[in-house]
């Protein structure tokens, strides 16, 4: 984190009465601001990756039908290749299904056999095969209207099928186009221009021991109503002996003072005071280097250009 290196302090020099005993007795050197993450350590699997993707995968899910109860969200959450495949498949199957119905009507009415006879009025003019029925289905649903194939007024079953295809086609269009629009307009890529400092530091600020990191926005379009919060992820054992893996603890970074509401027009340093209410209060420097935990920072806001969160 850029900035001026602080001078050498110790807890005795600061005369802070409320520091824990192990910090008051220990001589903490701050010749260089101490980095939380030790590069010499072997990298371990993260709870949340550096790019913001959650590294938790759900396995052995038996009630998979619940995904179908919210089909729209399921389609939006799919990968792009699957979304494009389903998008194409739905339209092709829909066109083939109604093309088959148009061909079936022509077959039952005898239009395929008497199409060339004079005086014969078919249900759909110039529909003489399944391929032509399929093309007519596409023209009907997409409202292309080339004018070569057209339904006649002496075919009530064709008129009913035309109404059904028009209504169902509108529903399919609304759902599939809506899924693609939501997927395209998702502000996930907006986070690519939100920069966090690679390292968090513990240093002295205003005679207080603080955990600090920096966040900034590279774009000229601002994040409106930006707010930030942090979670400490680590395993915990309760007083009753219960082991809780991946327990989440709030880290106060200004919730009580309003400092968590950011005006993110320039890089800001986010600070957490290590006091009696801090989860790091009872940790010494040696414990912090050995302890296995992860700090997850969550920045939320509204994209100025699109109005989406």
Secondary structure as UniProt FT lines:
FT   HELIX           11..14
FT   TURN            17..18
FT   HELIX           21..25
FT   STRAND          34..35
FT   TURN            39..40
FT   TURN            50..51
FT   HELIX           65..69
FT   HELIX           71..77
FT   HELIX           80..109
FT   TURN            110..113
FT   TURN            115..116
FT   TURN            118..119
FT   TURN            125..126
FT   HELIX           130..141
FT   TURN            142..143
FT   TURN            153..154
FT   HELIX           156..184
FT   HELIX           187..193
FT   STRAND          194..196
FT   STRAND          201..205
FT   TURN            206..207
FT   STRAND          208..217
FT   STRAND          223..237
FT   TURN            239..240
FT   STRAND          243..251
FT   TURN            255..260
FT   STRAND          261..262
FT   STRAND          268..273
FT   TURN            276..277
FT   TURN            279..282
FT   HELIX           285..290
FT   STRAND          294..303
FT   TURN            304..306
//
